[in-house]
Amino acid sequence: GLIERRQDAKDRRLAIIVPTPAGLKQAKTIDESRKAMMRSVHSHFAPERLALLADLLEEYIAAVNAEGLAMIEKATGKP
């Protein structure tokens, strides 16, 4: 009961998945809980350590993206 399927009005072959009111409520609960947990986790770190973590995560994500693009280029032969 968290999502429902609807047919696209323009193309009835397509199905659109939308959250129900209960689904939206559950998503909000999850979001709020996740944010509260992250605030608690962050409280264990000094501000300069959190800044370092943020920098390292940005560097890591950039490396993952670079490797992903390289794999796509290798597979497709397109830059």
mmCIF file of the N, C-alpha and C atoms, coordinates in Angstrom:
data_MODEL
# 
_entry.id   MODEL 
# 
loop_
_atom_site.group_PDB 
_atom_site.id 
_atom_site.type_symbol 
_atom_site.label_atom_id 
_atom_site.label_alt_id 
_atom_site.label_comp_id 
_atom_site.label_asym_id 
_atom_site.label_entity_id 
_atom_site.label_seq_id 
_atom_site.pdbx_PDB_ins_code 
_atom_site.Cartn_x 
_atom_site.Cartn_y 
_atom_site.Cartn_z 
_atom_site.occupancy 
_atom_site.B_iso_or_equiv 
_atom_site.pdbx_formal_charge 
_atom_site.auth_seq_id 
_atom_site.auth_comp_id 
_atom_site.auth_asym_id 
_atom_site.auth_atom_id 
_atom_site.pdbx_PDB_model_num 
ATOM 1   N N  . GLY A 1 1  ? 0.789  -1.205 0.000   1.00 0.00 ? 1  GLY A N  1 
ATOM 2   C CA . GLY A 1 1  ? 0.000  0.000  0.000   1.00 0.00 ? 1  GLY A CA 1 
ATOM 3   C C  . GLY A 1 1  ? 0.830  1.267  0.000   1.00 0.00 ? 1  GLY A C  1 
ATOM 4   N N  . LEU A 1 2  ? 2.143  1.154  -0.301  1.00 0.00 ? 2  LEU A N  1 
ATOM 5   C CA . LEU A 1 2  ? 2.990  2.357  -0.290  1.00 0.00 ? 2  LEU A CA 1 
ATOM 6   C C  . LEU A 1 2  ? 3.098  3.018  -1.657  1.00 0.00 ? 2  LEU A C  1 
ATOM 7   N N  . ILE A 1 3  ? 2.855  2.243  -2.706  1.00 0.00 ? 3  ILE A N  1 
ATOM 8   C CA . ILE A 1 3  ? 2.879  2.788  -4.065  1.00 0.00 ? 3  ILE A CA 1 
ATOM 9   C C  . ILE A 1 3  ? 1.670  2.263  -4.829  1.00 0.00 ? 3  ILE A C  1 
ATOM 10  N N  . GLU A 1 4  ? 1.334  2.962  -5.904  1.00 0.00 ? 4  GLU A N  1 
ATOM 11  C CA . GLU A 1 4  ? 0.275  2.478  -6.783  1.00 0.00 ? 4  GLU A CA 1 
ATOM 12  C C  . GLU A 1 4  ? 0.708  2.684  -8.228  1.00 0.00 ? 4  GLU A C  1 
ATOM 13  N N  . ARG A 1 5  ? 0.185  1.847  -9.067  1.00 0.00 ? 5  ARG A N  1 
ATOM 14  C CA . ARG A 1 5  ? 0.506  1.901  -10.488 1.00 0.00 ? 5  ARG A CA 1 
ATOM 15  C C  . ARG A 1 5  ? -0.642 2.594  -11.215 1.00 0.00 ? 5  ARG A C  1 
ATOM 16  N N  . ARG A 1 6  ? -0.267 3.510  -12.095 1.00 0.00 ? 6  ARG A N  1 
ATOM 17  C CA . ARG A 1 6  ? -1.247 4.210  -12.935 1.00 0.00 ? 6  ARG A CA 1 
ATOM 18  C C  . ARG A 1 6  ? -0.801 4.095  -14.381 1.00 0.00 ? 6  ARG A C  1 
ATOM 19  N N  . GLN A 1 7  ? -1.745 4.156  -15.272 1.00 0.00 ? 7  GLN A N  1 
ATOM 20  C CA . GLN A 1 7  ? -1.404 4.159  -16.693 1.00 0.00 ? 7  GLN A CA 1 
ATOM 21  C C  . GLN A 1 7  ? -1.201 5.595  -17.135 1.00 0.00 ? 7  GLN A C  1 
ATOM 22  N N  . ASP A 1 8  ? -0.241 5.773  -18.029 1.00 0.00 ? 8  ASP A N  1 
ATOM 23  C CA . ASP A 1 8  ? 0.018  7.086  -18.598 1.00 0.00 ? 8  ASP A CA 1 
ATOM 24  C C  . ASP A 1 8  ? -1.181 7.497  -19.444 1.00 0.00 ? 8  ASP A C  1 
ATOM 25  N N  . ALA A 1 9  ? -1.635 8.730  -19.283 1.00 0.00 ? 9  ALA A N  1 
ATOM 26  C CA . ALA A 1 9  ? -2.812 9.200  -20.020 1.00 0.00 ? 9  ALA A CA 1 
ATOM 27  C C  . ALA A 1 9  ? -2.549 9.290  -21.518 1.00 0.00 ? 9  ALA A C  1 
ATOM 28  N N  . LYS A 1 10 ? -1.322 9.582  -21.923 1.00 0.00 ? 10 LYS A N  1 
ATOM 29  C CA . LYS A 1 10 ? -0.993 9.749  -23.345 1.00 0.00 ? 10 LYS A CA 1 
ATOM 30  C C  . LYS A 1 10 ? -0.603 8.437  -24.005 1.00 0.00 ? 10 LYS A C  1 
ATOM 31  N N  . ASP A 1 11 ? -0.005 7.550  -23.253 1.00 0.00 ? 11 ASP A N  1 
ATOM 32  C CA . ASP A 1 11 ? 0.444  6.270  -23.798 1.00 0.00 ? 11 ASP A CA 1 
ATOM 33  C C  . ASP A 1 11 ? 0.098  5.178  -22.792 1.00 0.00 ? 11 ASP A C  1 
ATOM 34  N N  . ARG A 1 12 ? -1.004 4.494  -23.029 1.00 0.00 ? 12 ARG A N  1 
ATOM 35  C CA . ARG A 1 12 ? -1.512 3.523  -22.059 1.00 0.00 ? 12 ARG A CA 1 
ATOM 36  C C  . ARG A 1 12 ? -0.619 2.293  -21.907 1.00 0.00 ? 12 ARG A C  1 
ATOM 37  N N  . ARG A 1 13 ? 0.404  2.178  -22.752 1.00 0.00 ? 13 ARG A N  1 
ATOM 38  C CA . ARG A 1 13 ? 1.353  1.080  -22.597 1.00 0.00 ? 13 ARG A CA 1 
ATOM 39  C C  . ARG A 1 13 ? 2.296  1.329  -21.427 1.00 0.00 ? 13 ARG A C  1 
ATOM 40  N N  . LEU A 1 14 ? 2.429  2.585  -21.043 1.00 0.00 ? 14 LEU A N  1 
ATOM 41  C CA . LEU A 1 14 ? 3.353  2.958  -19.973 1.00 0.00 ? 14 LEU A CA 1 
ATOM 42  C C  . LEU A 1 14 ? 2.662  2.899  -18.620 1.00 0.00 ? 14 LEU A C  1 
ATOM 43  N N  . ALA A 1 15 ? 3.379  2.414  -17.638 1.00 0.00 ? 15 ALA A N  1 
ATOM 44  C CA . ALA A 1 15 ? 2.895  2.413  -16.263 1.00 0.00 ? 15 ALA A CA 1 
ATOM 45  C C  . ALA A 1 15 ? 3.691  3.439  -15.478 1.00 0.00 ? 15 ALA A C  1 
ATOM 46  N N  . ILE A 1 16 ? 3.000  4.171  -14.656 1.00 0.00 ? 16 ILE A N  1 
ATOM 47  C CA . ILE A 1 16 ? 3.624  5.174  -13.800 1.00 0.00 ? 16 ILE A CA 1 
ATOM 48  C C  . ILE A 1 16 ? 3.425  4.714  -12.360 1.00 0.00 ? 16 ILE A C  1 
ATOM 49  N N  . ILE A 1 17 ? 4.503  4.694  -11.612 1.00 0.00 ? 17 ILE A N  1 
ATOM 50  C CA . ILE A 1 17 ? 4.451  4.302  -10.213 1.00 0.00 ? 17 ILE A CA 1 
ATOM 51  C C  . ILE A 1 17 ? 4.488  5.567  -9.364  1.00 0.00 ? 17 ILE A C  1 
ATOM 52  N N  . VAL A 1 18 ? 3.497  5.731  -8.499  1.00 0.00 ? 18 VAL A N  1 
ATOM 53  C CA . VAL A 1 18 ? 3.428  6.919  -7.646  1.00 0.00 ? 18 VAL A CA 1 
ATOM 54  C C  . VAL A 1 18 ? 3.214  6.493  -6.192  1.00 0.00 ? 18 VAL A C  1 
ATOM 55  N N  . PRO A 1 19 ? 3.748  7.274  -5.267  1.00 0.00 ? 19 PRO A N  1 
ATOM 56  C CA . PRO A 1 19 ? 3.540  6.929  -3.859  1.00 0.00 ? 19 PRO A CA 1 
ATOM 57  C C  . PRO A 1 19 ? 2.099  7.239  -3.436  1.00 0.00 ? 19 PRO A C  1 
ATOM 58  N N  . THR A 1 20 ? 1.578  6.416  -2.567  1.00 0.00 ? 20 THR A N  1 
ATOM 59  C CA . THR A 1 20 ? 0.289  6.675  -1.936  1.00 0.00 ? 20 THR A CA 1 
ATOM 60  C C  . THR A 1 20 ? 0.523  7.623  -0.763  1.00 0.00 ? 20 THR A C  1 
ATOM 61  N N  . PRO A 1 21 ? -0.541 8.145  -0.174  1.00 0.00 ? 21 PRO A N  1 
ATOM 62  C CA . PRO A 1 21 ? -0.345 8.962  1.032   1.00 0.00 ? 21 PRO A CA 1 
ATOM 63  C C  . PRO A 1 21 ? 0.434  8.203  2.112   1.00 0.00 ? 21 PRO A C  1 
ATOM 64  N N  . ALA A 1 22 ? 0.157  6.913  2.267   1.00 0.00 ? 22 ALA A N  1 
ATOM 65  C CA . ALA A 1 22 ? 0.908  6.110  3.244   1.00 0.00 ? 22 ALA A CA 1 
ATOM 66  C C  . ALA A 1 22 ? 2.370  5.997  2.831   1.00 0.00 ? 22 ALA A C  1 
ATOM 67  N N  . GLY A 1 23 ? 2.623  5.884  1.539   1.00 0.00 ? 23 GLY A N  1 
ATOM 68  C CA . GLY A 1 23 ? 3.992  5.814  1.037   1.00 0.00 ? 23 GLY A CA 1 
ATOM 69  C C  . GLY A 1 23 ? 4.745  7.109  1.289   1.00 0.00 ? 23 GLY A C  1 
ATOM 70  N N  . LEU A 1 24 ? 4.078  8.231  1.068   1.00 0.00 ? 24 LEU A N  1 
ATOM 71  C CA . LEU A 1 24 ? 4.712  9.530  1.338   1.00 0.00 ? 24 LEU A CA 1 
ATOM 72  C C  . LEU A 1 24 ? 5.015  9.685  2.829   1.00 0.00 ? 24 LEU A C  1 
ATOM 73  N N  . LYS A 1 25 ? 4.087  9.234  3.673   1.00 0.00 ? 25 LYS A N  1 
ATOM 74  C CA . LYS A 1 25 ? 4.306  9.314  5.120   1.00 0.00 ? 25 LYS A CA 1 
ATOM 75  C C  . LYS A 1 25 ? 5.497  8.450  5.526   1.00 0.00 ? 25 LYS A C  1 
ATOM 76  N N  . GLN A 1 26 ? 5.579  7.245  4.977   1.00 0.00 ? 26 GLN A N  1 
ATOM 77  C CA . GLN A 1 26 ? 6.693  6.341  5.295   1.00 0.00 ? 26 GLN A CA 1 
ATOM 78  C C  . GLN A 1 26 ? 8.019  6.928  4.819   1.00 0.00 ? 26 GLN A C  1 
ATOM 79  N N  . ALA A 1 27 ? 8.023  7.499  3.613   1.00 0.00 ? 27 ALA A N  1 
ATOM 80  C CA . ALA A 1 27 ? 9.243  8.110  3.080   1.00 0.00 ? 27 ALA A CA 1 
ATOM 81  C C  . ALA A 1 27 ? 9.697  9.269  3.968   1.00 0.00 ? 27 ALA A C  1 
ATOM 82  N N  . LYS A 1 28 ? 8.744  10.057 4.457   1.00 0.00 ? 28 LYS A N  1 
ATOM 83  C CA . LYS A 1 28 ? 9.082  11.179 5.340   1.00 0.00 ? 28 LYS A CA 1 
ATOM 84  C C  . LYS A 1 28 ? 9.673  10.660 6.650   1.00 0.00 ? 28 LYS A C  1 
ATOM 85  N N  . THR A 1 29 ? 9.082  9.603  7.199   1.00 0.00 ? 29 THR A N  1 
ATOM 86  C CA . THR A 1 29 ? 9.597  9.008  8.435   1.00 0.00 ? 29 THR A CA 1 
ATOM 87  C C  . THR A 1 29 ? 11.019 8.500  8.250   1.00 0.00 ? 29 THR A C  1 
ATOM 88  N N  . ILE A 1 30 ? 11.264 7.822  7.142   1.00 0.00 ? 30 ILE A N  1 
ATOM 89  C CA . ILE A 1 30 ? 12.603 7.306  6.853   1.00 0.00 ? 30 ILE A CA 1 
ATOM 90  C C  . ILE A 1 30 ? 13.596 8.455  6.709   1.00 0.00 ? 30 ILE A C  1 
ATOM 91  N N  . ASP A 1 31 ? 13.199 9.491  5.965   1.00 0.00 ? 31 ASP A N  1 
ATOM 92  C CA . ASP A 1 31 ? 14.078 10.642 5.755   1.00 0.00 ? 31 ASP A CA 1 
ATOM 93  C C  . ASP A 1 31 ? 14.428 11.322 7.071   1.00 0.00 ? 31 ASP A C  1 
ATOM 94  N N  . GLU A 1 32 ? 13.426 11.544 7.900   1.00 0.00 ? 32 GLU A N  1 
ATOM 95  C CA . GLU A 1 32 ? 13.676 12.194 9.186   1.00 0.00 ? 32 GLU A CA 1 
ATOM 96  C C  . GLU A 1 32 ? 14.567 11.334 10.086  1.00 0.00 ? 32 GLU A C  1 
ATOM 97  N N  . SER A 1 33 ? 14.336 10.037 10.093  1.00 0.00 ? 33 SER A N  1 
ATOM 98  C CA . SER A 1 33 ? 15.152 9.130  10.913  1.00 0.00 ? 33 SER A CA 1 
ATOM 99  C C  . SER A 1 33 ? 16.591 9.102  10.436  1.00 0.00 ? 33 SER A C  1 
ATOM 100 N N  . ARG A 1 34 ? 16.772 9.063  9.118   1.00 0.00 ? 34 ARG A N  1 
ATOM 101 C CA . ARG A 1 34 ? 18.123 9.041  8.555   1.00 0.00 ? 34 ARG A CA 1 
ATOM 102 C C  . ARG A 1 34 ? 18.871 10.325 8.902   1.00 0.00 ? 34 ARG A C  1 
ATOM 103 N N  . LYS A 1 35 ? 18.195 11.454 8.770   1.00 0.00 ? 35 LYS A N  1 
ATOM 104 C CA . LYS A 1 35 ? 18.836 12.730 9.095   1.00 0.00 ? 35 LYS A CA 1 
ATOM 105 C C  . LYS A 1 35 ? 19.199 12.810 10.571  1.00 0.00 ? 35 LYS A C  1 
ATOM 106 N N  . ALA A 1 36 ? 18.323 12.329 11.444  1.00 0.00 ? 36 ALA A N  1 
ATOM 107 C CA . ALA A 1 36 ? 18.608 12.344 12.879  1.00 0.00 ? 36 ALA A CA 1 
ATOM 108 C C  . ALA A 1 36 ? 19.802 11.451 13.190  1.00 0.00 ? 36 ALA A C  1 
ATOM 109 N N  . MET A 1 37 ? 19.855 10.284 12.565  1.00 0.00 ? 37 MET A N  1 
ATOM 110 C CA . MET A 1 37 ? 20.979 9.386  12.801  1.00 0.00 ? 37 MET A CA 1 
ATOM 111 C C  . MET A 1 37 ? 22.286 10.029 12.334  1.00 0.00 ? 37 MET A C  1 
ATOM 112 N N  . MET A 1 38 ? 22.271 10.653 11.166  1.00 0.00 ? 38 MET A N  1 
ATOM 113 C CA . MET A 1 38 ? 23.491 11.265 10.646  1.00 0.00 ? 38 MET A CA 1 
ATOM 114 C C  . MET A 1 38 ? 23.948 12.423 11.535  1.00 0.00 ? 38 MET A C  1 
ATOM 115 N N  . ARG A 1 39 ? 23.005 13.192 12.075  1.00 0.00 ? 39 ARG A N  1 
ATOM 116 C CA . ARG A 1 39 ? 23.397 14.262 13.008  1.00 0.00 ? 39 ARG A CA 1 
ATOM 117 C C  . ARG A 1 39 ? 24.081 13.661 14.235  1.00 0.00 ? 39 ARG A C  1 
ATOM 118 N N  . SER A 1 40 ? 23.554 12.543 14.729  1.00 0.00 ? 40 SER A N  1 
ATOM 119 C CA . SER A 1 40 ? 24.163 11.882 15.889  1.00 0.00 ? 40 SER A CA 1 
ATOM 120 C C  . SER A 1 40 ? 25.549 11.353 15.553  1.00 0.00 ? 40 SER A C  1 
ATOM 121 N N  . VAL A 1 41 ? 25.687 10.746 14.389  1.00 0.00 ? 41 VAL A N  1 
ATOM 122 C CA . VAL A 1 41 ? 27.002 10.236 13.969  1.00 0.00 ? 41 VAL A CA 1 
ATOM 123 C C  . VAL A 1 41 ? 27.984 11.390 13.831  1.00 0.00 ? 41 VAL A C  1 
ATOM 124 N N  . HIS A 1 42 ? 27.571 12.459 13.203  1.00 0.00 ? 42 HIS A N  1 
ATOM 125 C CA . HIS A 1 42 ? 28.460 13.609 12.991  1.00 0.00 ? 42 HIS A CA 1 
ATOM 126 C C  . HIS A 1 42 ? 28.899 14.235 14.311  1.00 0.00 ? 42 HIS A C  1 
ATOM 127 N N  . SER A 1 43 ? 28.089 14.083 15.352  1.00 0.00 ? 43 SER A N  1 
ATOM 128 C CA . SER A 1 43 ? 28.448 14.687 16.642  1.00 0.00 ? 43 SER A CA 1 
ATOM 129 C C  . SER A 1 43 ? 29.690 14.034 17.256  1.00 0.00 ? 43 SER A C  1 
ATOM 130 N N  . HIS A 1 44 ? 30.092 12.887 16.740  1.00 0.00 ? 44 HIS A N  1 
ATOM 131 C CA . HIS A 1 44 ? 31.292 12.208 17.243  1.00 0.00 ? 44 HIS A CA 1 
ATOM 132 C C  . HIS A 1 44 ? 32.579 12.772 16.629  1.00 0.00 ? 44 HIS A C  1 
ATOM 133 N N  . PHE A 1 45 ? 32.446 13.638 15.654  1.00 0.00 ? 45 PHE A N  1 
ATOM 134 C CA . PHE A 1 45 ? 33.607 14.168 14.933  1.00 0.00 ? 45 PHE A CA 1 
ATOM 135 C C  . PHE A 1 45 ? 33.787 15.655 15.222  1.00 0.00 ? 45 PHE A C  1 
ATOM 136 N N  . ALA A 1 46 ? 35.027 16.067 15.325  1.00 0.00 ? 46 ALA A N  1 
ATOM 137 C CA . ALA A 1 46 ? 35.339 17.495 15.411  1.00 0.00 ? 46 ALA A CA 1 
ATOM 138 C C  . ALA A 1 46 ? 35.049 18.130 14.047  1.00 0.00 ? 46 ALA A C  1 
ATOM 139 N N  . PRO A 1 47 ? 34.700 19.408 14.029  1.00 0.00 ? 47 PRO A N  1 
ATOM 140 C CA . PRO A 1 47 ? 34.359 20.060 12.759  1.00 0.00 ? 47 PRO A CA 1 
ATOM 141 C C  . PRO A 1 47 ? 35.423 19.903 11.676  1.00 0.00 ? 47 PRO A C  1 
ATOM 142 N N  . GLU A 1 48 ? 36.704 20.000 12.063  1.00 0.00 ? 48 GLU A N  1 
ATOM 143 C CA . GLU A 1 48 ? 37.757 19.877 11.035  1.00 0.00 ? 48 GLU A CA 1 
ATOM 144 C C  . GLU A 1 48 ? 37.826 18.449 10.479  1.00 0.00 ? 48 GLU A C  1 
ATOM 145 N N  . ARG A 1 49 ? 37.471 17.456 11.286  1.00 0.00 ? 49 ARG A N  1 
ATOM 146 C CA . ARG A 1 49 ? 37.457 16.065 10.812  1.00 0.00 ? 49 ARG A CA 1 
ATOM 147 C C  . ARG A 1 49 ? 36.272 15.842 9.865   1.00 0.00 ? 49 ARG A C  1 
ATOM 148 N N  . LEU A 1 50 ? 35.142 16.492 10.161  1.00 0.00 ? 50 LEU A N  1 
ATOM 149 C CA . LEU A 1 50 ? 34.000 16.401 9.248   1.00 0.00 ? 50 LEU A CA 1 
ATOM 150 C C  . LEU A 1 50 ? 34.330 17.040 7.903   1.00 0.00 ? 50 LEU A C  1 
ATOM 151 N N  . ALA A 1 51 ? 35.046 18.157 7.941   1.00 0.00 ? 51 ALA A N  1 
ATOM 152 C CA . ALA A 1 51 ? 35.461 18.804 6.699   1.00 0.00 ? 51 ALA A CA 1 
ATOM 153 C C  . ALA A 1 51 ? 36.391 17.889 5.906   1.00 0.00 ? 51 ALA A C  1 
ATOM 154 N N  . LEU A 1 52 ? 37.300 17.217 6.597   1.00 0.00 ? 52 LEU A N  1 
ATOM 155 C CA . LEU A 1 52 ? 38.197 16.269 5.934   1.00 0.00 ? 52 LEU A CA 1 
ATOM 156 C C  . LEU A 1 52 ? 37.403 15.114 5.329   1.00 0.00 ? 52 LEU A C  1 
ATOM 157 N N  . LEU A 1 53 ? 36.431 14.601 6.072   1.00 0.00 ? 53 LEU A N  1 
ATOM 158 C CA . LEU A 1 53 ? 35.586 13.521 5.555   1.00 0.00 ? 53 LEU A CA 1 
ATOM 159 C C  . LEU A 1 53 ? 34.864 13.965 4.292   1.00 0.00 ? 53 LEU A C  1 
ATOM 160 N N  . ALA A 1 54 ? 34.319 15.162 4.307   1.00 0.00 ? 54 ALA A N  1 
ATOM 161 C CA . ALA A 1 54 ? 33.618 15.683 3.135   1.00 0.00 ? 54 ALA A CA 1 
ATOM 162 C C  . ALA A 1 54 ? 34.560 15.777 1.928   1.00 0.00 ? 54 ALA A C  1 
ATOM 163 N N  . ASP A 1 55 ? 35.763 16.275 2.164   1.00 0.00 ? 55 ASP A N  1 
ATOM 164 C CA . ASP A 1 55 ? 36.749 16.366 1.075   1.00 0.00 ? 55 ASP A CA 1 
ATOM 165 C C  . ASP A 1 55 ? 37.095 14.995 0.521   1.00 0.00 ? 55 ASP A C  1 
ATOM 166 N N  . LEU A 1 56 ? 37.303 14.027 1.411   1.00 0.00 ? 56 LEU A N  1 
ATOM 167 C CA . LEU A 1 56 ? 37.652 12.673 0.975   1.00 0.00 ? 56 LEU A CA 1 
ATOM 168 C C  . LEU A 1 56 ? 36.500 12.029 0.200   1.00 0.00 ? 56 LEU A C  1 
ATOM 169 N N  . LEU A 1 57 ? 35.280 12.246 0.649   1.00 0.00 ? 57 LEU A N  1 
ATOM 170 C CA . LEU A 1 57 ? 34.132 11.691 -0.071  1.00 0.00 ? 57 LEU A CA 1 
ATOM 171 C C  . LEU A 1 57 ? 33.999 12.303 -1.458  1.00 0.00 ? 57 LEU A C  1 
ATOM 172 N N  . GLU A 1 58 ? 34.223 13.605 -1.562  1.00 0.00 ? 58 GLU A N  1 
ATOM 173 C CA . GLU A 1 58 ? 34.178 14.248 -2.878  1.00 0.00 ? 58 GLU A CA 1 
ATOM 174 C C  . GLU A 1 58 ? 35.250 13.668 -3.798  1.00 0.00 ? 58 GLU A C  1 
ATOM 175 N N  . GLU A 1 59 ? 36.449 13.474 -3.268  1.00 0.00 ? 59 GLU A N  1 
ATOM 176 C CA . GLU A 1 59 ? 37.540 12.894 -4.044  1.00 0.00 ? 59 GLU A CA 1 
ATOM 177 C C  . GLU A 1 59 ? 37.200 11.464 -4.469  1.00 0.00 ? 59 GLU A C  1 
ATOM 178 N N  . TYR A 1 60 ? 36.630 10.698 -3.553  1.00 0.00 ? 60 TYR A N  1 
ATOM 179 C CA . TYR A 1 60 ? 36.247 9.313  -3.849  1.00 0.00 ? 60 TYR A CA 1 
ATOM 180 C C  . TYR A 1 60 ? 35.180 9.265  -4.943  1.00 0.00 ? 60 TYR A C  1 
ATOM 181 N N  . ILE A 1 61 ? 34.151 10.100 -4.822  1.00 0.00 ? 61 ILE A N  1 
ATOM 182 C CA . ILE A 1 61 ? 33.084 10.119 -5.820  1.00 0.00 ? 61 ILE A CA 1 
ATOM 183 C C  . ILE A 1 61 ? 33.619 10.541 -7.181  1.00 0.00 ? 61 ILE A C  1 
ATOM 184 N N  . ALA A 1 62 ? 34.525 11.507 -7.217  1.00 0.00 ? 62 ALA A N  1 
ATOM 185 C CA . ALA A 1 62 ? 35.128 11.921 -8.483  1.00 0.00 ? 62 ALA A CA 1 
ATOM 186 C C  . ALA A 1 62 ? 35.897 10.759 -9.119  1.00 0.00 ? 62 ALA A C  1 
ATOM 187 N N  . ALA A 1 63 ? 36.604 9.981  -8.295  1.00 0.00 ? 63 ALA A N  1 
ATOM 188 C CA . ALA A 1 63 ? 37.345 8.830  -8.816  1.00 0.00 ? 63 ALA A CA 1 
ATOM 189 C C  . ALA A 1 63 ? 36.394 7.758  -9.342  1.00 0.00 ? 63 ALA A C  1 
ATOM 190 N N  . VAL A 1 64 ? 35.311 7.504  -8.624  1.00 0.00 ? 64 VAL A N  1 
ATOM 191 C CA . VAL A 1 64 ? 34.317 6.528  -9.079  1.00 0.00 ? 64 VAL A CA 1 
ATOM 192 C C  . VAL A 1 64 ? 33.718 6.977  -10.411 1.00 0.00 ? 64 VAL A C  1 
ATOM 193 N N  . ASN A 1 65 ? 33.380 8.255  -10.513 1.00 0.00 ? 65 ASN A N  1 
ATOM 194 C CA . ASN A 1 65 ? 32.819 8.771  -11.762 1.00 0.00 ? 65 ASN A CA 1 
ATOM 195 C C  . ASN A 1 65 ? 33.811 8.658  -12.911 1.00 0.00 ? 65 ASN A C  1 
ATOM 196 N N  . ALA A 1 66 ? 35.074 8.980  -12.652 1.00 0.00 ? 66 ALA A N  1 
ATOM 197 C CA . ALA A 1 66 ? 36.104 8.886  -13.696 1.00 0.00 ? 66 ALA A CA 1 
ATOM 198 C C  . ALA A 1 66 ? 36.243 7.449  -14.177 1.00 0.00 ? 66 ALA A C  1 
ATOM 199 N N  . GLU A 1 67 ? 36.283 6.509  -13.256 1.00 0.00 ? 67 GLU A N  1 
ATOM 200 C CA . GLU A 1 67 ? 36.409 5.102  -13.639 1.00 0.00 ? 67 GLU A CA 1 
ATOM 201 C C  . GLU A 1 67 ? 35.164 4.620  -14.385 1.00 0.00 ? 67 GLU A C  1 
ATOM 202 N N  . GLY A 1 68 ? 33.998 5.052  -13.953 1.00 0.00 ? 68 GLY A N  1 
ATOM 203 C CA . GLY A 1 68 ? 32.766 4.683  -14.641 1.00 0.00 ? 68 GLY A CA 1 
ATOM 204 C C  . GLY A 1 68 ? 32.743 5.197  -16.075 1.00 0.00 ? 68 GLY A C  1 
ATOM 205 N N  . LEU A 1 69 ? 33.141 6.447  -16.252 1.00 0.00 ? 69 LEU A N  1 
ATOM 206 C CA . LEU A 1 69 ? 33.202 7.013  -17.602 1.00 0.00 ? 69 LEU A CA 1 
ATOM 207 C C  . LEU A 1 69 ? 34.218 6.277  -18.459 1.00 0.00 ? 69 LEU A C  1 
ATOM 208 N N  . ALA A 1 70 ? 35.357 5.926  -17.868 1.00 0.00 ? 70 ALA A N  1 
ATOM 209 C CA . ALA A 1 70 ? 36.374 5.189  -18.609 1.00 0.00 ? 70 ALA A CA 1 
ATOM 210 C C  . ALA A 1 70 ? 35.830 3.832  -19.058 1.00 0.00 ? 70 ALA A C  1 
ATOM 211 N N  . MET A 1 71 ? 35.072 3.174  -18.203 1.00 0.00 ? 71 MET A N  1 
ATOM 212 C CA . MET A 1 71 ? 34.486 1.884  -18.562 1.00 0.00 ? 71 MET A CA 1 
ATOM 213 C C  . MET A 1 71 ? 33.484 2.036  -19.709 1.00 0.00 ? 71 MET A C  1 
ATOM 214 N N  . ILE A 1 72 ? 32.675 3.079  -19.650 1.00 0.00 ? 72 ILE A N  1 
ATOM 215 C CA . ILE A 1 72 ? 31.704 3.326  -20.714 1.00 0.00 ? 72 ILE A CA 1 
ATOM 216 C C  . ILE A 1 72 ? 32.401 3.622  -22.019 1.00 0.00 ? 72 ILE A C  1 
ATOM 217 N N  . GLU A 1 73 ? 33.442 4.466  -21.961 1.00 0.00 ? 73 GLU A N  1 
ATOM 218 C CA . GLU A 1 73 ? 34.202 4.785  -23.174 1.00 0.00 ? 73 GLU A CA 1 
ATOM 219 C C  . GLU A 1 73 ? 34.840 3.536  -23.765 1.00 0.00 ? 73 GLU A C  1 
ATOM 220 N N  . LYS A 1 74 ? 35.390 2.699  -22.920 1.00 0.00 ? 74 LYS A N  1 
ATOM 221 C CA . LYS A 1 74 ? 36.018 1.465  -23.394 1.00 0.00 ? 74 LYS A CA 1 
ATOM 222 C C  . LYS A 1 74 ? 34.987 0.545  -24.040 1.00 0.00 ? 74 LYS A C  1 
ATOM 223 N N  . ALA A 1 75 ? 33.806 0.449  -23.438 1.00 0.00 ? 75 ALA A N  1 
ATOM 224 C CA . ALA A 1 75 ? 32.771 -0.434 -23.944 1.00 0.00 ? 75 ALA A CA 1 
ATOM 225 C C  . ALA A 1 75 ? 32.152 0.073  -25.238 1.00 0.00 ? 75 ALA A C  1 
ATOM 226 N N  . THR A 1 76 ? 32.005 1.381  -25.352 1.00 0.00 ? 76 THR A N  1 
ATOM 227 C CA . THR A 1 76 ? 31.312 1.946  -26.513 1.00 0.00 ? 76 THR A CA 1 
ATOM 228 C C  . THR A 1 76 ? 32.248 2.513  -27.572 1.00 0.00 ? 76 THR A C  1 
ATOM 229 N N  . GLY A 1 77 ? 33.498 2.751  -27.185 1.00 0.00 ? 77 GLY A N  1 
ATOM 230 C CA . GLY A 1 77 ? 34.440 3.387  -28.114 1.00 0.00 ? 77 GLY A CA 1 
ATOM 231 C C  . GLY A 1 77 ? 34.153 4.871  -28.311 1.00 0.00 ? 77 GLY A C  1 
ATOM 232 N N  . LYS A 1 78 ? 33.291 5.416  -27.458 1.00 0.00 ? 78 LYS A N  1 
ATOM 233 C CA . LYS A 1 78 ? 32.919 6.850  -27.560 1.00 0.00 ? 78 LYS A CA 1 
ATOM 234 C C  . LYS A 1 78 ? 33.370 7.581  -26.311 1.00 0.00 ? 78 LYS A C  1 
ATOM 235 N N  . PRO A 1 79 ? 33.972 8.764  -26.488 1.00 0.00 ? 79 PRO A N  1 
ATOM 236 C CA . PRO A 1 79 ? 34.365 9.572  -25.307 1.00 0.00 ? 79 PRO A CA 1 
ATOM 237 C C  . PRO A 1 79 ? 33.176 10.230 -24.648 1.00 0.00 ? 79 PRO A C  1 
# 
